[in-house]
Amino acid sequence: MNIKILDKYIADKIAAGEVIERPLSIVKELVENSIDANADFITIEIRNGGKTYIRVSDNGDGIHSSDVTTAFQHHATGKIRTLDDLNCIETLGFRGEALSSIAAISRISIFTRTEEEILGTKVIIHAGKEVYHDSIGINKGTSIIVEDVFYNTPARRKFMRSDGAESSAIIDFIERIAIFYSNIKFRMINNGKDIFNTDGLSNVKNTIENIYPYKEYKSLLRIDSDNFSKEIKVSGYISDPMTTKKTRKSQIVFVNGRIVTSKTVDKGIEKGYGDRVFAGFPIAIIFIQISPKLIDVNIHPGKREIKFIDDSGIINCISYAINSSMKLEQSIPTISLKIEEKLKDKINEPEFKGLDYQLDLKSFLKDKREKEVSETREINNEDKAFSDFIDLKEDLNPLINKLEFSNLNIVGYLFNTYIITSIDDSVYIIDQHAAHERINYEKLIK
């Protein structure tokens, strides 16, 4: 086998493919550059899922006319100078690969001007080669247009997803990053239609509700690690334990302003909620501020993953912040019970279509505290069958009554876990999981 050095043109395409996986990668790199350039207004426009057109415009610092061509060369960066800088990265971008990689696999145009310059600069690059360079009158900031992604690398182009899937991924990223950078105005345009705008007024909670206008996001709980650690600061918003999703998609994590995925953070969230969660994944928007020296953001080409030097410290700090919030009265949910349609024949209302009853646990617990009920009753009856229920008389002496399950009326379900039943003027709550285990136990004994 003869070993040869790859042609630079081919090598550049391979290197670009490591950084630019899909249109989302381009948007991510350009938006992060805009944030690093101190922009407070960023517009993102895409067409056909970003395959044919991507535009990211900002009012940031801009690139000096003498540096524009250099900015598109491989490993060109203004964010690190020495090896030690890699141990203290405080910017979102730093490798100097983004612009050169994007230019290598697309047709790219850049318009940019700094504050001190009278005229800006326009440069057009096709497949890594500069084809136009001139001065232009524009506002301060930078606007980059990327067209025909992977047009010169058809092997990569065929692996892109549908327009809808690519658009969704980009919109989801912009929604997420707009939460942490609530001080920046974001405008998202898809196929000529405005998707959302943020006001840039630095109110994180309002930004969350603007981006996710759903009921469960309006009642999120604030979390804060307070003085738990001098080196790690955890804050953010979470849902109560009963408000969950089927996947972790609603768990968004920022570390020093960077959106990341981390199993360490996942463990911290799980530990914080403990056994309060019956099923699914609670909503969690977590902000972690930590010394750059205590993390490594350079373990993934797309900078999606992050490594912590002290995993246990992160887990415990997140757990503390969440667990502290869980102890507050605000974390107790207001529960809505839906009466089954089968009860309509018991209601003397021809237009009856089901009733909604609110069980306000907060008021209930408040009343209970005000009455200062100090007596506690513990009934130990492990040897009794599951069908034995306790009925307390006025003198508080327990009386064992045999209950016939066939007489119970099912009136609703709670959290997909409890069966709400009634008989006469009494209500019985059955944990269906525990009941199932008991039934299996009884079968085993027999």
C-alpha positions as CSV (number, residue, x, y, z in Angstrom):
1,M,0.0,0.0,0.0
2,N,1.4,3.4,-1.0
3,I,0.9,6.2,1.5
4,K,0.4,9.7,0.1
5,I,-0.6,13.0,1.5
6,L,-4.2,13.9,0.7
7,D,-4.8,16.8,-1.6
8,K,-5.7,19.9,0.4
9,Y,-9.0,20.3,-1.4
10,I,-10.1,16.8,-0.3
11,A,-8.6,17.1,3.1
12,D,-10.6,20.3,3.7
13,K,-13.8,18.7,2.8
14,I,-13.2,15.8,5.2
15,A,-12.3,18.2,8.0
16,A,-15.4,20.3,7.3
17,G,-17.6,17.2,7.5
18,E,-16.4,16.6,11.1
19,V,-17.6,20.1,12.2
20,I,-20.6,20.6,9.8
21,E,-22.9,17.6,10.1
22,R,-26.1,19.3,8.9
23,P,-27.6,22.8,8.5
24,L,-28.2,23.0,12.3
25,S,-24.4,22.8,12.7
26,I,-24.0,25.9,10.6
27,V,-26.7,27.9,12.4
28,K,-25.2,26.9,15.8
29,E,-21.7,28.1,14.8
30,L,-22.8,31.4,13.3
31,V,-25.2,32.2,16.2
32,E,-22.5,31.4,18.8
33,N,-20.1,33.7,16.9
34,S,-22.7,36.5,17.0
35,I,-23.1,36.1,20.8
36,D,-19.3,36.1,21.2
37,A,-19.3,39.4,19.2
38,N,-21.5,41.1,21.8
39,A,-24.6,41.3,19.6
40,D,-27.9,42.2,21.3
41,F,-30.0,41.6,18.2
42,I,-29.7,38.4,16.1
43,T,-31.9,37.4,13.1
44,I,-31.9,33.9,11.9
45,E,-33.5,33.1,8.5
46,I,-33.7,29.7,6.9
47,R,-35.3,28.2,3.8
48,N,-35.9,24.5,3.0
49,G,-34.6,23.4,6.3
50,G,-31.4,25.5,5.8
51,K,-30.4,23.3,2.9
52,T,-30.6,26.0,0.3
53,Y,-30.4,29.2,2.4
54,I,-29.3,30.3,5.9
55,R,-28.8,33.9,7.0
56,V,-27.5,35.0,10.4
57,S,-27.4,38.7,10.9
58,D,-26.3,40.6,14.0
59,N,-25.4,44.1,15.3
60,G,-22.2,42.9,17.1
61,D,-18.6,44.0,16.9
62,G,-18.1,43.0,13.3
63,I,-14.8,41.9,11.6
64,H,-12.2,44.4,10.6
65,S,-11.7,44.6,6.8
66,S,-8.1,43.4,7.1
67,D,-9.2,40.3,8.9
68,V,-12.1,39.1,6.9
69,T,-10.1,36.9,4.5
70,T,-8.1,35.5,7.3
71,A,-11.2,34.6,9.3
72,F,-12.1,31.9,6.6
73,Q,-8.7,30.2,6.9
74,H,-8.4,26.9,8.8
75,H,-7.8,27.4,12.6
76,A,-8.2,31.2,12.3
77,T,-9.5,32.5,15.7
78,G,-9.4,35.6,17.8
79,K,-10.4,33.8,21.0
80,I,-7.3,31.8,22.0
81,R,-3.6,32.6,21.7
82,T,-1.7,30.1,23.9
83,L,-2.1,26.5,25.1
84,D,-3.1,27.8,28.5
85,D,-6.1,29.5,27.0
86,L,-7.6,26.1,26.3
87,N,-7.8,25.6,30.1
88,C,-9.8,28.8,30.6
89,I,-12.3,29.0,27.6
90,E,-15.0,31.6,28.3
91,T,-16.4,32.0,24.7
92,L,-18.8,29.7,22.8
93,G,-16.5,29.4,19.8
94,F,-12.7,29.0,20.0
95,R,-11.3,26.4,17.6
96,G,-11.3,28.6,14.4
97,E,-12.9,25.8,12.4
98,A,-16.4,27.1,11.9
99,L,-16.1,29.7,9.1
100,S,-13.5,27.7,7.1
101,S,-15.6,24.5,7.4
102,I,-18.8,26.2,6.4
103,A,-17.1,27.9,3.4
104,A,-15.6,24.6,2.3
105,I,-19.0,22.9,1.7
106,S,-21.2,25.8,0.5
107,R,-21.5,29.1,-1.2
108,I,-21.0,31.8,1.5
109,S,-21.4,35.6,1.5
110,I,-20.3,37.8,4.4
111,F,-21.1,41.5,5.0
112,T,-19.4,43.0,8.0
113,R,-18.3,46.3,9.5
114,T,-16.7,47.4,12.8
115,E,-17.6,50.5,14.7
116,E,-14.5,52.5,13.7
117,E,-14.7,51.7,10.0
118,I,-16.6,54.0,7.6
119,L,-17.2,51.3,5.0
120,G,-17.8,47.6,5.6
121,T,-16.5,44.6,3.6
122,K,-18.3,42.1,1.3
123,V,-16.7,38.8,0.5
124,I,-18.1,35.8,-1.4
125,I,-16.5,32.4,-1.2
126,H,-17.4,29.2,-3.1
127,A,-16.2,25.9,-1.9
128,G,-13.4,27.5,0.1
129,K,-12.2,29.8,-2.7
130,E,-12.7,33.6,-2.6
131,V,-14.5,34.8,-5.7
132,Y,-15.4,38.4,-4.7
133,H,-14.0,41.0,-2.2
134,D,-14.9,44.6,-2.1
135,S,-16.0,47.5,0.2
136,I,-19.7,48.1,0.9
137,G,-21.8,50.6,2.9
138,I,-23.6,48.7,5.7
139,N,-24.5,49.0,9.4
140,K,-22.2,47.8,12.1
141,G,-22.2,44.1,12.7
142,T,-22.1,41.0,10.6
143,S,-24.4,39.2,8.2
144,I,-23.5,35.8,6.8
145,I,-25.5,34.0,4.1
146,V,-24.9,30.4,3.4
147,E,-26.4,28.7,0.3
148,D,-26.5,25.2,-1.2
149,V,-25.1,23.3,1.8
150,F,-23.0,20.3,0.7
151,Y,-23.5,21.1,-3.0
152,N,-19.9,20.0,-3.7
153,T,-20.1,16.9,-1.4
154,P,-23.1,14.9,-2.6
155,A,-22.2,12.0,-0.4
156,R,-22.9,14.2,2.7
157,R,-25.9,15.9,1.1
158,K,-27.9,12.8,0.7
159,F,-27.8,12.1,4.4
160,M,-29.6,15.3,5.3
161,R,-33.1,14.8,6.7
162,S,-36.3,16.2,5.3
163,D,-36.9,20.0,5.2
164,G,-39.3,19.7,8.1
165,A,-36.9,17.7,10.3
166,E,-34.0,20.1,9.6
167,S,-36.1,23.2,10.2
168,S,-37.4,21.7,13.5
169,A,-33.9,21.0,14.7
170,I,-32.8,24.6,14.0
171,I,-35.9,26.2,15.5
172,D,-35.5,24.1,18.6
173,F,-31.9,25.2,19.0
174,I,-32.7,28.9,18.7
175,E,-35.6,28.5,21.2
176,R,-33.3,27.0,23.7
177,I,-30.4,29.4,23.3
178,A,-32.7,32.4,23.5
179,I,-33.7,31.3,27.0
180,F,-30.2,31.8,28.5
181,Y,-29.4,34.8,26.4
182,S,-32.7,36.6,27.4
183,N,-30.8,39.9,27.1
184,I,-30.5,39.4,23.3
185,K,-33.4,39.9,20.9
186,F,-33.8,36.9,18.7
187,R,-35.9,36.8,15.5
188,M,-36.5,33.4,13.8
189,I,-37.7,33.3,10.2
190,N,-38.6,30.0,8.4
191,N,-39.5,30.1,4.7
192,G,-40.4,33.8,4.9
193,K,-42.6,33.4,8.0
194,D,-41.7,34.8,11.4
195,I,-41.7,31.9,13.9
196,F,-41.0,33.9,17.1
197,N,-39.4,37.0,18.5
198,T,-37.9,37.6,21.9
199,D,-37.8,41.1,23.5
200,G,-34.3,41.0,24.9
201,L,-35.4,42.5,28.2
202,S,-33.3,40.0,30.3
203,N,-36.4,38.3,31.9
204,V,-35.7,34.6,31.7
205,K,-39.1,33.5,32.9
206,N,-41.0,35.7,30.4
207,T,-38.7,34.4,27.6
208,I,-39.5,30.8,28.6
209,E,-43.3,31.5,28.5
210,N,-43.0,33.3,25.2
211,I,-41.1,30.5,23.6
212,Y,-43.2,27.7,25.2
213,P,-46.7,29.1,25.6
214,Y,-48.0,26.0,27.3
215,K,-49.8,25.5,30.7
216,E,-47.0,23.5,32.3
217,Y,-44.4,26.2,31.6
218,K,-46.4,28.9,33.4
219,S,-46.1,27.2,36.8
220,L,-42.4,26.4,36.7
221,L,-40.5,26.6,40.1
222,R,-37.4,28.7,40.5
223,I,-34.3,26.8,41.8
224,D,-31.1,28.1,43.2
225,S,-28.1,26.4,44.9
226,D,-27.6,29.5,47.1
227,N,-24.3,29.1,49.0
228,F,-24.0,25.3,48.6
229,S,-20.7,25.7,46.7
230,K,-18.3,28.5,46.1
231,E,-17.1,27.0,42.7
232,I,-20.5,25.9,41.3
233,K,-23.6,28.0,40.9
234,V,-26.8,26.2,39.8
235,S,-30.1,28.1,39.0
236,G,-33.0,27.7,36.7
237,Y,-36.6,26.5,36.5
238,I,-38.2,23.1,37.0
239,S,-41.7,21.6,37.0
240,D,-43.3,20.0,40.0
241,P,-42.8,16.2,40.2
242,M,-46.2,15.4,38.7
243,T,-45.6,17.4,35.5
244,T,-43.4,15.2,33.3
245,K,-42.7,14.4,29.7
246,K,-42.0,11.1,27.9
247,T,-38.4,12.0,27.0
248,R,-35.6,14.3,28.3
249,K,-36.2,16.8,25.4
250,S,-37.7,19.3,27.9
251,Q,-34.6,19.1,30.1
252,I,-32.3,21.9,28.8
253,V,-28.9,22.4,30.3
254,F,-26.5,25.4,30.0
255,V,-23.0,25.3,31.3
256,N,-21.4,28.8,31.2
257,G,-23.9,29.8,28.5
258,R,-23.3,26.7,26.3
259,I,-26.1,24.2,25.6
260,V,-24.7,20.8,26.5
261,T,-25.7,17.2,27.2
262,S,-24.3,15.5,30.2
263,K,-25.1,12.3,32.0
264,T,-23.6,13.9,35.2
265,V,-26.3,16.6,35.1
266,D,-29.0,14.0,34.3
267,K,-28.0,12.2,37.5
268,G,-28.1,15.4,39.5
269,I,-31.7,16.1,38.3
270,E,-32.8,12.5,39.1
271,K,-31.2,12.7,42.6
272,G,-32.9,16.0,43.3
273,Y,-36.4,14.8,42.5
274,G,-35.7,11.4,44.2
275,D,-38.7,9.1,44.4
276,R,-41.2,12.0,43.9
277,V,-41.5,11.3,40.2
278,F,-43.9,8.5,39.3
279,A,-43.0,8.3,35.6
280,G,-41.4,10.3,32.8
281,F,-39.0,13.2,33.0
282,P,-39.8,16.5,34.7
283,I,-39.3,19.8,32.8
284,A,-35.9,21.3,33.8
285,I,-34.1,24.3,32.5
286,I,-30.8,24.3,34.3
287,F,-28.1,27.1,34.3
288,I,-24.7,26.1,35.6
289,Q,-22.0,28.6,36.2
290,I,-18.6,27.1,36.9
291,S,-14.9,28.0,36.6
292,P,-13.7,27.2,33.1
293,K,-10.8,25.4,34.7
294,L,-13.1,22.8,36.1
295,I,-14.6,21.7,32.8
296,D,-13.5,20.4,29.4
297,V,-15.6,21.6,26.5
298,N,-13.2,20.3,23.9
299,I,-14.2,16.6,23.9
300,H,-16.7,16.8,21.0
301,P,-16.2,18.4,17.5
302,G,-19.7,20.0,17.8
303,K,-19.0,21.0,21.4
304,R,-22.3,19.3,22.5
305,E,-20.8,17.3,25.3
306,I,-18.9,18.5,28.3
307,K,-16.7,16.9,30.9
308,F,-16.6,18.0,34.6
309,I,-13.5,17.5,36.7
310,D,-15.7,16.9,39.8
311,D,-18.8,14.9,38.8
312,S,-20.0,14.4,42.4
313,G,-19.8,18.1,43.1
314,I,-22.1,18.9,40.2
315,I,-24.5,16.1,41.0
316,N,-24.8,17.2,44.7
317,C,-25.2,20.9,43.8
318,I,-28.0,20.3,41.3
319,S,-29.6,17.9,43.7
320,Y,-29.5,20.4,46.5
321,A,-31.0,23.2,44.3
322,I,-33.9,21.0,43.2
323,N,-34.5,19.3,46.5
324,S,-34.7,22.7,48.2
325,S,-37.4,23.8,45.8
326,M,-39.3,20.6,46.3
327,K,-39.7,21.4,50.0
328,L,-41.5,24.7,49.3
329,E,-45.3,24.9,49.4
330,Q,-45.3,26.1,45.7
331,S,-44.1,22.7,44.6
332,I,-47.4,21.0,45.7
333,P,-49.6,20.6,42.6
334,T,-53.2,21.5,42.3
335,I,-54.9,18.3,41.1
336,S,-57.7,18.0,38.6
337,L,-59.9,14.8,38.6
338,K,-61.9,13.9,35.6
339,I,-65.2,12.1,36.3
340,E,-65.8,9.2,33.9
341,E,-68.4,9.4,31.2
342,K,-70.0,6.2,32.8
343,L,-71.4,8.4,35.6
344,K,-73.7,10.4,33.2
345,D,-76.6,8.0,33.9
346,K,-76.3,8.9,37.6
347,I,-76.6,12.6,37.0
348,N,-80.0,14.2,36.5
349,E,-78.7,16.6,33.8
350,P,-79.4,15.7,30.2
351,E,-76.5,17.9,29.0
352,F,-74.0,16.3,31.4
353,K,-70.7,15.6,29.7
354,G,-68.5,14.9,32.7
355,L,-67.4,17.1,35.7
356,D,-64.1,18.6,36.7
357,Y,-63.4,18.8,40.4
358,Q,-60.4,20.6,41.8
359,L,-58.6,19.2,44.8
360,D,-56.5,22.1,46.2
361,L,-53.8,20.4,48.3
362,K,-52.1,23.7,49.2
363,S,-55.3,25.0,50.9
364,F,-55.8,21.6,52.5
365,L,-52.4,21.5,54.1
366,K,-52.6,25.1,55.2
367,D,-55.9,24.4,57.0
368,K,-54.4,21.4,58.5
369,R,-51.5,23.4,59.9
370,E,-53.8,26.1,61.3
371,K,-55.8,23.5,63.2
372,E,-52.5,22.3,64.8
373,V,-53.5,18.7,64.6
374,S,-50.7,17.1,66.6
375,E,-52.1,13.6,67.0
376,T,-50.7,11.0,64.7
377,R,-52.2,7.6,64.1
378,E,-50.1,4.6,63.1
379,I,-51.9,1.4,62.2
380,N,-49.7,-1.6,61.8
381,N,-51.7,-4.3,60.1
382,E,-49.2,-6.1,57.9
383,D,-50.8,-9.5,58.4
384,K,-54.2,-8.3,57.1
385,A,-55.2,-8.9,53.5
386,F,-55.2,-6.1,51.0
387,S,-59.0,-6.0,51.1
388,D,-59.1,-5.0,54.7
389,F,-59.7,-1.2,55.2
390,I,-59.6,0.9,58.3
391,D,-62.5,3.0,59.4
392,L,-61.8,5.3,62.3
393,K,-64.6,6.0,64.8
394,E,-65.0,9.4,66.6
395,D,-63.1,8.0,69.7
396,L,-60.2,7.2,67.4
397,N,-60.4,3.5,68.2
398,P,-59.7,1.5,65.0
399,L,-62.4,-0.7,63.7
400,I,-61.6,-3.3,61.0
401,N,-64.3,-3.5,58.3
402,K,-64.4,-6.0,55.5
403,L,-64.8,-4.2,52.2
404,E,-66.3,-5.8,49.1
405,F,-64.4,-4.6,46.0
406,S,-67.4,-5.4,43.8
407,N,-69.3,-2.6,45.5
408,L,-66.8,0.1,44.6
409,N,-67.6,2.6,41.9
410,I,-64.7,3.8,39.8
411,V,-65.0,7.6,39.4
412,G,-61.6,8.6,38.1
413,Y,-57.8,8.2,37.8
414,L,-55.0,10.3,39.3
415,F,-51.5,10.6,37.8
416,N,-52.1,7.4,35.8
417,T,-51.3,5.6,39.1
418,Y,-54.2,5.9,41.5
419,I,-57.7,4.6,41.0
420,I,-60.3,6.9,42.7
421,T,-63.3,4.9,43.9
422,S,-66.4,5.6,46.1
423,I,-69.1,3.8,48.0
424,D,-71.9,5.5,49.9
425,D,-70.3,8.7,51.3
426,S,-66.7,7.4,51.4
427,V,-63.9,7.7,49.0
428,Y,-61.1,5.1,48.5
429,I,-57.9,5.6,46.7
430,I,-56.2,2.5,45.3
431,D,-52.6,2.4,44.2
432,Q,-52.9,0.2,41.1
433,H,-49.2,-0.6,41.0
434,A,-49.2,-1.7,44.7
435,A,-52.5,-3.6,44.1
436,H,-51.0,-5.4,41.1
437,E,-48.0,-6.5,43.2
438,R,-50.3,-7.6,46.0
439,I,-52.4,-9.7,43.6
440,N,-49.2,-11.4,42.3
441,Y,-48.1,-12.0,45.9
442,E,-51.4,-13.6,46.8
443,K,-51.1,-15.9,43.8
444,L,-47.6,-16.9,44.7
445,I,-48.7,-17.7,48.3
446,K,-51.6,-19.9,47.1
